[in-house]
Amino acid sequence: MESTFLLAADDTTAIIMIAAALAIIVVIVGLFAVMANFFWLWAQSFTTGAGIGLMDLIGMWFRRVDARSIVRSKIMSVQAGMGNDEVTSPELEAHYLAGGNVPQVIRALVAARKSKMITLGFREAAAIDLAGRDVLEAVQTSVYPKVIDCPPKGAARTSLDAVAKDGIQLKVKARVTVRANLEQLIGGATEETIIARVGEGIVSAIGSADDHKVVLENPDMISKAVLARRLDAQTAFEIVSIDIADIDVGENIGARLQADRAEADMRVARARAESRRAAAVAAEQEMTARIEESRAKLVEAEADVPKAMAAAFSSGTLTIMDYYRLKNVDADTKMRSSIADVGERDQPNLHTAN
């Protein structure tokens, strides 16, 4: 019994030792795998002085951070002369976890340092990147100015149309040279605002000119007038220069407007004349009606004459002789009237014969 118990105890110890050995082997293999996975990154960091240790790399692996991108970005910053205090690996990890583009930010910092013209820190660059702007392009535009066409290529209109005071239309194409303003890059207006403001300034400058020939002789007056208005305020760019690339003469808008106005005035005059003609016709019809009314009254009055004569005969006021004398006078009057009418009709014929 004792021998059987000792054999069982030996078997349990052996199993425990085998399990412990397997666990140690698994741990060693796991450590070897981790070392193999991060060894070259740690070696690059160590040899370049990036200051990222093996435990930092393992922590990045647990935090789901792209260790390769962080290490290469840190090496890039160190090689560019930025110390470990200027750009730290926790800041790079935080920016990566926030959804930022870490390599792009480091490239922008390197470009700003190499240019010796721009002072840009990691926090400012990271804020610009998280705001959705291309920070590297902004730095490059700040060092090397960018040219913007006004109106832009592919726009509905190929030129900016403006009318001088003399009524002549001018078609202008301009090129605006801008430099990125890093201080206003966050919250500042974009290229579309610059194009709109420059277009408005050009139209206003041409519209204030007394003669279009003056603008053709001195196109730089447009640039000077536009630059004096400080159109780049509250924008992400600083306007360096405005150059007039092309200027053409368009239509005579003033003459066309005057012709349209004359046509409208003529239509108004025709309408007023038609109104007066209609009023005259109405008045004529009214007078004709009045004449007919007067004739009716005359006929009515003539109808009363026989009644008056009969009453005069009955009362003895009018005798038969008086009546005949009245008829003779009436006949004589009608004869004279007929003779006068015949003379008036024959008078033109006499003139023609002469």
C-alpha positions in Angstrom: 0.0 0.0 0.0 2.8 2.4 0.9 4.5 1.6 -2.4 1.4 2.3 -4.3 0.9 5.6 -2.5 4.5 6.6 -3.3 4.1 5.8 -6.9 0.9 7.9 -7.1 2.6 10.8 -5.4 5.5 10.5 -7.8 3.2 10.6 -10.8 1.4 13.7 -9.5 4.7 15.5 -8.9 5.8 14.5 -12.4 2.6 15.9 -13.9 3.0 19.1 -12.0 6.6 19.4 -13.1 5.7 18.7 -16.7 2.9 21.3 -16.5 5.2 23.9 -15.0 7.8 23.1 -17.6 5.2 23.6 -20.4 4.0 26.9 -18.8 7.6 28.1 -18.6 8.1 27.1 -22.2 4.9 28.9 -23.3 6.0 32.0 -21.4 9.4 31.9 -22.9 8.0 31.4 -26.4 5.5 34.3 -25.8 8.3 36.5 -24.6 10.4 35.5 -27.6 7.5 36.2 -29.9 7.0 39.6 -28.3 10.7 40.3 -28.5 10.8 39.2 -32.1 7.8 41.5 -32.9 9.2 44.6 -31.2 12.9 43.9 -31.2 13.6 45.7 -34.5 11.5 48.7 -33.5 13.2 48.9 -30.1 16.6 48.6 -31.8 15.8 51.4 -34.2 14.5 53.5 -31.3 17.6 52.7 -29.2 20.1 53.4 -31.9 18.6 56.7 -33.0 17.9 58.0 -29.5 14.1 58.1 -29.9 13.7 57.1 -26.3 11.0 54.5 -26.7 11.6 51.4 -24.6 10.5 47.8 -25.0 7.8 48.2 -22.3 6.5 51.3 -24.1 6.1 49.2 -27.2 4.3 46.4 -25.4 2.0 49.0 -23.8 1.2 50.4 -27.3 0.3 46.8 -28.3 -2.1 46.6 -25.5 -3.6 50.0 -26.2 -4.1 49.1 -29.9 -1.7 51.8 -31.1 0.3 51.4 -34.3 3.8 51.1 -32.7 5.5 51.2 -36.1 4.0 54.5 -37.0 4.8 56.0 -33.6 8.4 54.8 -33.6 9.1 56.0 -37.1 7.5 59.4 -36.4 9.5 59.8 -33.2 12.7 58.9 -35.1 11.8 61.4 -37.8 11.4 64.2 -35.2 14.6 63.3 -33.4 16.6 63.2 -36.6 15.2 66.6 -37.6 16.7 68.1 -34.4 13.6 68.1 -32.2 14.3 66.9 -28.7 12.4 64.3 -26.7 10.8 67.1 -24.7 9.4 68.9 -27.7 7.6 65.8 -29.1 7.0 62.9 -26.6 5.8 59.4 -27.4 2.7 59.8 -25.1 1.7 62.9 -27.2 2.1 60.9 -30.4 0.0 58.1 -28.9 -2.7 60.5 -27.7 -2.9 62.1 -31.2 -3.1 58.7 -32.8 -5.9 57.6 -30.5 -7.7 60.9 -31.2 -7.8 60.0 -34.9 -5.0 62.2 -36.1 -2.4 61.6 -38.8 0.8 61.4 -36.8 3.3 61.0 -39.7 1.7 64.0 -41.4 2.0 66.2 -38.3 5.7 65.2 -37.9 6.4 66.0 -41.5 4.8 69.4 -41.1 6.9 70.1 -38.0 10.0 69.0 -39.9 9.1 71.2 -42.9 8.5 74.2 -40.6 11.8 73.7 -38.8 13.7 73.4 -42.0 12.2 76.5 -43.5 13.4 78.6 -40.6 10.5 81.0 -41.3 7.7 79.4 -39.3 7.4 78.7 -35.6 5.1 75.8 -35.2 4.7 73.6 -32.1 3.3 70.0 -31.9 0.1 71.1 -30.1 -0.7 73.7 -32.8 0.1 71.2 -35.6 -2.0 68.5 -33.9 -4.9 70.9 -33.5 -4.8 71.9 -37.2 -4.7 68.2 -38.1 -7.6 67.3 -35.9 -9.6 70.3 -37.3 -9.6 68.5 -40.7 -7.0 70.7 -42.4 -3.9 69.3 -44.2 -1.2 70.7 -41.9 1.6 69.7 -44.2 0.0 71.5 -47.2 -0.6 74.5 -44.9 3.1 74.7 -44.0 4.2 74.2 -47.6 1.8 77.0 -48.7 3.1 79.2 -46.0 6.7 78.7 -47.3 5.9 78.6 -51.0 2.8 80.8 -51.9 -0.1 79.3 -53.8 -1.7 80.7 -56.9 -5.5 80.7 -57.1 -7.4 81.4 -60.3 -10.3 83.8 -60.1 -12.8 82.7 -61.3 -11.6 79.1 -60.6 -11.2 76.6 -63.3 -14.3 74.7 -64.1 -16.6 77.5 -62.9 -19.9 78.3 -64.7 -18.4 81.7 -65.8 -15.0 81.9 -67.3 -14.5 85.6 -66.4 -15.6 88.2 -63.9 -18.0 90.6 -65.7 -18.2 94.2 -64.5 -19.5 97.5 -66.0 -17.8 100.8 -65.8 -19.7 104.1 -65.4 -19.7 104.7 -69.2 -21.7 101.5 -69.6 -19.0 99.3 -71.2 -18.7 95.8 -69.9 -15.2 94.4 -69.1 -14.4 90.7 -68.7 -11.5 90.1 -66.3 -9.5 87.1 -65.2 -7.3 87.4 -62.2 -4.7 85.3 -60.3 -4.4 85.6 -56.6 -1.2 84.6 -54.9 -1.8 83.6 -51.2 0.2 82.4 -48.3 -1.2 80.2 -45.5 -1.8 82.0 -42.2 -1.3 79.3 -39.6 -2.7 81.5 -36.8 -6.0 81.8 -38.6 -6.0 78.3 -40.1 -8.4 77.0 -37.4 -11.7 78.8 -37.9 -10.5 80.9 -40.8 -12.3 81.0 -44.2 -11.2 78.9 -47.1 -10.2 79.5 -50.7 -13.8 79.9 -51.8 -14.2 83.0 -49.5 -11.0 84.5 -51.0 -12.2 83.9 -54.5 -15.6 85.5 -53.7 -14.1 88.5 -52.0 -11.6 89.1 -54.7 -14.3 88.9 -57.4 -16.5 91.3 -55.4 -13.5 93.7 -55.1 -12.7 93.6 -58.8 -16.4 94.3 -59.8 -16.5 97.2 -57.4 -13.2 98.7 -58.6 -14.3 98.5 -62.3 -17.8 99.9 -61.4 -16.2 102.9 -59.7 -14.1 103.8 -62.8 -15.5 106.7 -64.9 -14.2 105.3 -68.2 -13.4 101.7 -69.2 -10.4 103.0 -71.2 -8.8 104.1 -67.9 -9.1 100.5 -66.7 -7.6 99.1 -69.9 -4.7 101.5 -69.7 -4.0 100.8 -66.0 -5.1 97.3 -65.0 -3.0 97.6 -61.8 -5.5 100.1 -60.4 -7.8 97.1 -59.9 -5.2 95.2 -58.0 -4.4 98.3 -55.8 -8.0 98.9 -55.1 -8.7 95.3 -54.1 -5.5 95.0 -51.9 -6.4 98.1 -50.1 -9.7 96.6 -48.9 -7.9 93.8 -46.8 -10.0 91.0 -48.2 -7.9 88.3 -46.4 -9.3 89.3 -42.9 -10.6 86.3 -40.9 -9.4 83.9 -43.5 -6.8 81.1 -43.5 -4.7 82.9 -46.1 -2.7 86.1 -46.5 -3.0 87.7 -49.9 0.4 88.4 -51.3 -0.6 89.9 -54.7 -3.4 90.1 -57.2 -2.5 90.0 -60.8 -4.8 90.7 -63.7 -4.2 87.9 -66.2 -6.6 88.9 -68.9 -9.1 91.8 -69.5 -11.4 92.0 -72.5 -14.1 94.5 -73.6 -17.6 93.1 -73.6 -21.0 94.5 -74.6 -22.2 98.1 -74.4 -24.5 97.5 -71.4 -25.3 101.2 -71.0 -26.5 101.5 -74.6 -28.6 98.4 -74.4 -30.2 99.6 -71.2 -31.0 103.0 -72.8 -32.5 101.2 -75.8 -34.6 99.0 -73.5 -35.6 102.1 -71.5 -36.6 103.9 -74.8 -38.6 100.9 -75.9 -40.4 100.9 -72.5 -41.1 104.6 -72.7 -42.4 104.2 -76.2 -44.8 101.5 -75.0 -45.9 103.7 -72.2 -46.5 106.6 -74.7 -48.5 104.3 -77.0 -50.6 103.1 -74.1 -51.3 106.7 -73.1 -52.2 107.7 -76.6 -54.5 104.7 -77.0 -56.1 105.8 -73.7 -56.6 109.3 -75.0 -58.0 108.0 -78.4 -60.4 105.8 -76.5 -61.5 108.8 -74.4 -61.9 110.9 -77.6 -64.1 108.2 -79.2 -66.2 108.0 -76.1 -66.6 111.7 -76.1 -67.6 111.7 -79.8 -70.2 109.1 -79.2 -71.5 111.1 -76.3 -71.8 114.2 -78.4 -73.6 112.2 -81.1 -76.0 111.0 -78.6 -76.6 114.5 -77.4 -77.2 115.7 -81.0 -79.8 113.0 -81.5 -81.4 114.0 -78.2 -81.5 117.7 -79.4 -83.1 116.6 -82.7 -85.7 114.6 -80.8 -86.5 117.7 -78.7 -86.7 119.8 -82.0 -89.1 117.3 -83.6 -91.1 117.3 -80.4 -91.2 121.2 -80.4 -92.2 121.3 -84.1 -95.0 118.9 -83.3 -96.3 121.5 -80.9 -96.4 124.3 -83.6 -99.7 123.1 -85.3 -101.3 122.8 -81.9 -100.3 126.3 -81.1 -101.6 127.6 -84.4 -104.9 125.8 -84.0 -105.2 127.3 -80.5 -104.4 130.7 -82.0 -107.1 130.3 -84.7 -109.6 129.2 -82.1 -108.9 132.2 -79.9 -108.8 134.7 -82.9 -105.3 135.7 -82.2 -104.1 134.4 -85.7 -106.2 135.2 -88.8 -106.1 133.5 -92.2 -104.2 136.3 -93.8 -101.6 136.1 -91.1 -101.3 132.4 -91.7 -100.8 133.0 -95.5 -98.2 135.6 -94.9 -96.3 133.2 -92.6 -96.4 130.5 -95.2 -95.1 133.0 -97.9 -92.2 134.0 -95.6 -91.5 130.3 -95.0 -91.5 129.5 -98.7 -89.3 132.5 -99.5 -86.8 131.4 -96.8 -86.7 127.8 -98.2 -86.1 129.2 -101.7 -83.2 131.4 -100.6 -81.7 128.4 -98.7 -81.9 126.2 -101.8 -80.4 128.8 -104.0 -77.5 129.3 -101.5 -76.9 125.5 -101.5 -76.7 125.3 -105.3 -74.3 128.2 -105.4 -72.0 126.5 -102.9 -72.0 123.3 -104.9 -71.2 125.0 -108.2 -68.5 127.3 -106.8 -65.6 124.6 -106.9 -66.5 123.9 -110.5 -66.1 127.5 -111.4 -62.7 127.7 -109.7 -61.6 124.6 -111.7 -62.8 126.2 -114.9 -60.8 129.3 -114.3 
